[in-house]
């Protein structure tokens, strides 16, 4: 008799399986590597492009930041004006005045971008001066084993850099934008290299 005429049927589990279904599912580690190298590569390329744009067009990049800052002020003013019409709002007068002021300041910042860039430069310079003073005070209060000399030196450099930026906020901000663009380029190259390394590691595990 033929093998299939004995009246015995193959087990359902055996008949339902196929060689393709016996393949092992990808491990969580492989799935994480597959998603990590792609995202790392994309972030690296975007960071590299952003660094090139900021480095070669620092003034245009700062103008975009200034416009966004002005738009943020206008949106904040609109939000305050909306609060005036809320029944539960107790400070309607103050919300209306502050909303109008925010909108006016936002329009001025957008129309006079050089003023906005100067304000950003002043903010950075003042921040560096305050940071330098804090580092010097912290270093003078600590002991020599805690890196007191390094903190004092860092504070002095931060104060000097802050004074330079405050004295010439617009031109200093252009230099800072170029340095920031170069930093973005370096970070983008490292991100791209990291993504390619993850891709090679994924292929070796398969």
TIRO-727011 format. One record per residue (C-alpha): residue in one letter; x, y, z. Coordinates in Angstrom, 2 decimals. Each point is the difference from the previous one (the first is absolute). Last residue first. Layout:
BEGIN
+------+---------+---------+---------+
| type |      px |      py |      pz |
+------+---------+---------+---------+
|    A |       X |       Y |       Z |
...
+------+---------+---------+---------+
This chain:
BEGIN
+------+---------+---------+---------+
| type |      px |      py |      pz |
+------+---------+---------+---------+
|    X |   23.18 |   38.14 |   11.11 |
|    X |    2.30 |    1.23 |    2.78 |
|    X |    2.67 |    1.27 |   -2.43 |
|    X |   -2.59 |    2.00 |   -1.92 |
|    X |   -1.22 |    1.73 |    3.15 |
|    X |    3.54 |    0.92 |    1.07 |
|    X |    0.64 |    1.54 |   -3.41 |
|    X |   -3.18 |    2.08 |    0.32 |
|    X |    0.99 |    1.11 |    3.49 |
|    X |    3.39 |    1.15 |   -1.33 |
|    X |   -1.72 |    1.88 |   -2.83 |
|    X |   -2.24 |    1.77 |    2.50 |
|    X |    2.95 |    0.94 |    2.20 |
|    X |    1.88 |    1.45 |   -2.98 |
|    X |   -3.06 |    2.08 |   -0.90 |
|    X |   -0.32 |    1.24 |    3.59 |
|    X |    3.71 |    0.89 |    0.18 |
|    X |   -0.24 |    1.96 |   -3.25 |
|    X |   -3.11 |    1.81 |    1.27 |
|    X |    1.72 |    0.91 |    3.27 |
|    X |    2.93 |    1.53 |   -1.88 |
|    X |   -2.32 |    1.94 |   -2.31 |
|    X |   -2.11 |    1.19 |    2.93 |
|    X |    3.14 |    1.27 |    1.75 |
|    X |    1.00 |    1.89 |   -3.15 |
|    X |   -3.48 |    1.58 |   -0.08 |
|    X |    0.29 |    1.01 |    3.64 |
|    X |    3.37 |    1.63 |   -0.70 |
|    X |   -1.55 |    1.92 |   -2.90 |
|    X |   -2.96 |    1.07 |    2.15 |
|    X |    2.35 |    1.12 |    2.77 |
|    X |    1.89 |    2.18 |   -2.48 |
|    X |   -3.28 |    1.55 |   -1.17 |
|    X |   -1.02 |    0.56 |    3.62 |
|    X |    3.23 |    1.85 |    0.65 |
|    X |   -0.79 |    2.38 |   -2.84 |
|    X |   -3.46 |    0.79 |    1.40 |
|    X |    0.81 |    0.04 |    3.73 |
|    X |    3.10 |    2.20 |   -0.08 |
|    X |    0.61 |    1.10 |    3.60 |
|    X |   -2.28 |   -2.70 |    1.45 |
|    X |    1.80 |   -2.71 |   -1.98 |
|    X |    3.44 |    1.21 |    1.09 |
|    X |   -1.14 |    0.28 |    3.62 |
|    X |   -1.38 |   -3.54 |   -0.08 |
|    X |    3.24 |   -1.39 |   -1.45 |
|    X |    2.01 |    1.70 |    2.74 |
|    X |   -2.37 |   -1.27 |    2.69 |
|    X |    0.08 |   -3.56 |   -1.36 |
|    X |    3.79 |    0.01 |   -0.17 |
|    X |    0.23 |    1.24 |    3.60 |
|    X |   -2.50 |   -2.60 |    1.19 |
|    X |    1.85 |   -2.84 |   -1.73 |
|    X |    3.25 |    1.11 |    1.61 |
|    X |   -1.67 |    0.10 |    3.42 |
|    X |   -1.54 |   -3.42 |   -0.54 |
|    X |    3.33 |   -1.49 |   -1.09 |
|    X |    1.84 |    1.46 |    2.99 |
|    X |   -2.53 |   -1.39 |    2.46 |
|    X |    0.18 |   -3.52 |   -1.44 |
|    X |   -1.50 |   -1.76 |    3.05 |
|    X |    3.41 |   -0.77 |    1.50 |
|    X |    0.76 |    3.70 |    0.34 |
|    X |   -2.95 |    0.57 |    2.29 |
|    X |   -3.28 |    1.68 |   -0.77 |
|    X |   -1.24 |    3.52 |    0.81 |
|    X |    2.24 |    1.67 |   -2.59 |
|    X |   -1.14 |   -2.47 |   -2.67 |
|    X |   -3.68 |    0.53 |    0.74 |
|    X |    0.40 |    3.77 |   -0.06 |
|    X |    1.98 |   -0.15 |   -3.24 |
|    X |   -2.48 |   -2.39 |   -1.64 |
|    X |   -2.98 |    2.14 |    1.06 |
|    X |    1.66 |    3.13 |   -1.37 |
|    X |    0.69 |   -1.77 |   -3.28 |
|    X |   -3.59 |   -1.21 |   -0.32 |
|    X |   -1.30 |    3.51 |    0.64 |
|    X |    2.33 |    1.37 |   -2.68 |
|    X |   -0.93 |   -2.78 |   -2.43 |
|    X |   -3.71 |    0.66 |    0.48 |
|    X |    0.52 |    3.74 |   -0.51 |
|    X |    1.77 |   -0.71 |   -3.31 |
|    X |   -2.66 |   -2.42 |   -1.22 |
|    X |   -2.83 |    2.41 |    0.84 |
|    X |    1.85 |    2.91 |   -1.60 |
|    X |    0.52 |   -2.02 |   -3.18 |
|    X |   -3.68 |   -0.93 |   -0.14 |
|    X |   -0.94 |    3.65 |    0.50 |
|    X |    2.38 |    1.06 |   -2.78 |
|    X |   -1.48 |   -2.58 |   -2.35 |
|    X |   -3.48 |    1.32 |    0.79 |
|    X |    1.06 |    3.59 |   -0.65 |
|    X |    1.56 |   -0.99 |   -3.33 |
|    X |   -3.28 |   -1.72 |   -0.91 |
|    X |   -1.98 |    3.23 |    0.13 |
|    X |   -3.38 |   -0.83 |   -1.58 |
|    X |   -0.26 |   -3.37 |    1.73 |
|    X |    1.09 |    1.34 |    3.40 |
|    X |   -2.37 |    2.96 |   -0.29 |
|    X |   -2.93 |   -2.29 |   -0.87 |
|    X |    0.78 |   -2.25 |    2.98 |
|    X |    0.30 |    2.99 |    2.35 |
|    X |   -3.40 |    1.29 |   -1.14 |
|    X |   -1.59 |   -3.43 |    0.43 |
|    X |    1.50 |   -0.49 |    3.46 |
|    X |   -1.13 |    3.46 |    1.08 |
|    X |   -3.56 |   -0.64 |   -1.21 |
|    X |   -0.13 |   -3.27 |    1.94 |
|    X |    1.45 |    1.63 |    3.12 |
|    X |   -2.67 |    2.71 |   -0.05 |
|    X |   -2.85 |   -2.48 |   -0.62 |
|    X |    1.19 |   -2.45 |    2.66 |
|    X |    0.43 |    2.84 |    2.53 |
|    X |   -3.52 |    1.26 |   -0.65 |
|    X |   -1.50 |   -3.47 |    0.07 |
|    X |    1.56 |   -0.96 |    3.33 |
|    X |   -2.78 |   -2.20 |    1.44 |
|    X |   -0.49 |   -2.40 |   -2.94 |
|    X |   -2.85 |   -2.43 |    0.67 |
|    X |   -2.24 |    1.48 |   -2.68 |
|    X |    2.71 |   -0.35 |   -2.71 |
|    X |   -0.07 |    2.92 |   -2.44 |
|    X |    3.21 |    1.60 |    1.34 |
|    X |    1.80 |   -3.35 |   -0.17 |
|    X |   -0.12 |    0.16 |   -3.78 |
|    X |    2.07 |    3.20 |    0.17 |
|    X |    2.70 |   -1.79 |    2.00 |
|    X |    0.21 |   -2.77 |   -2.60 |
|    X |    0.22 |    2.58 |   -2.77 |
|    X |    2.93 |    1.63 |    1.80 |
|    X |    1.80 |   -3.33 |    0.33 |
|    X |   -0.51 |   -0.63 |   -3.70 |
|    X |    1.51 |    3.41 |   -0.77 |
|    X |    3.03 |   -0.66 |    2.24 |
|    X |    0.57 |   -3.37 |   -1.64 |
|    X |   -0.20 |    1.62 |   -3.44 |
|    X |    2.71 |    2.46 |    1.07 |
|    X |    2.26 |   -2.81 |    1.20 |
|    X |   -0.59 |   -1.91 |   -3.24 |
|    X |    0.97 |    3.11 |   -1.97 |
|    X |    3.20 |    0.40 |    2.04 |
|    X |    0.92 |   -3.67 |   -0.49 |
|    X |   -0.53 |    0.35 |   -3.76 |
|    X |    2.09 |    3.18 |    0.00 |
|    X |    2.75 |   -1.82 |    1.88 |
|    X |    0.08 |   -2.64 |   -2.73 |
|    X |    0.17 |    2.69 |   -2.69 |
|    X |    2.88 |    1.72 |    1.79 |
|    X |    1.90 |   -3.26 |    0.51 |
|    X |   -0.26 |   -1.08 |   -3.65 |
|    X |    3.06 |   -2.17 |   -0.73 |
|    X |    0.33 |   -1.49 |    3.48 |
|    X |   -3.75 |   -0.15 |    0.76 |
|    X |   -0.78 |   -1.77 |   -3.30 |
|    X |    2.90 |   -2.45 |    0.34 |
|    X |   -0.92 |   -0.81 |    3.60 |
|    X |   -3.66 |   -0.57 |   -0.90 |
|    X |    1.02 |   -2.38 |   -2.80 |
|    X |    2.28 |   -1.94 |    2.36 |
|    X |   -2.70 |   -0.18 |    2.67 |
|    X |   -2.53 |   -1.27 |   -2.54 |
|    X |    2.44 |   -2.64 |   -1.26 |
|    X |    0.86 |   -1.11 |    3.53 |
|    X |   -3.63 |   -0.18 |    1.07 |
|    X |   -0.81 |   -2.17 |   -3.03 |
|    X |    2.97 |   -2.30 |    0.65 |
|    X |   -0.87 |   -0.39 |    3.67 |
|    X |   -3.64 |   -0.76 |   -0.86 |
|    X |    1.05 |   -2.66 |   -2.51 |
|    X |    2.69 |   -1.50 |    2.26 |
|    X |   -2.38 |   -0.23 |    2.94 |
|    X |   -2.96 |   -1.65 |   -1.76 |
|    X |    1.98 |   -2.97 |   -1.30 |
|    X |    2.07 |   -0.23 |    3.20 |
|    X |   -3.17 |   -0.11 |    2.11 |
|    X |   -1.49 |   -2.73 |   -2.20 |
|    X |    3.21 |   -2.03 |    0.22 |
|    X |    0.00 |    0.28 |    3.81 |
|    X |   -3.69 |   -0.94 |    0.20 |
|    X |    0.75 |   -3.22 |   -1.93 |
|    X |   -1.34 |   -0.52 |   -3.46 |
|    X |   -2.37 |   -2.95 |   -0.19 |
|    X |    1.58 |   -3.36 |   -0.68 |
|    X |   -0.92 |   -1.70 |   -3.22 |
|    X |   -2.18 |   -3.08 |    0.52 |
|    X |   -2.88 |    1.68 |   -1.83 |
|    X |    1.89 |   -0.03 |   -3.28 |
|    X |    0.56 |   -3.75 |    0.28 |
|    X |   -3.75 |   -0.56 |    0.31 |
|    X |   -2.24 |   -0.84 |    2.92 |
|    X |   -3.67 |   -0.75 |   -0.28 |
|    X |    0.45 |   -3.68 |   -0.85 |
|    X |    2.12 |   -0.74 |    3.06 |
|    X |   -2.32 |    1.79 |    2.40 |
|    X |   -3.04 |   -1.65 |   -1.52 |
|    X |    1.44 |   -3.47 |    0.50 |
|    X |    0.22 |   -2.05 |   -3.14 |
|    X |   -3.05 |   -2.08 |   -0.79 |
|    X |   -0.02 |   -3.73 |    0.41 |
|    X |   -2.33 |   -1.80 |   -2.35 |
|    X |    2.74 |   -2.30 |   -1.27 |
|    X |   -0.51 |    1.28 |   -3.57 |
|    X |    2.51 |    2.95 |    0.06 |
|    X |    3.08 |   -2.19 |   -0.02 |
|    X |   -1.25 |   -1.88 |   -3.00 |
|    X |   -1.10 |   -3.53 |    0.57 |
+------+---------+---------+---------+
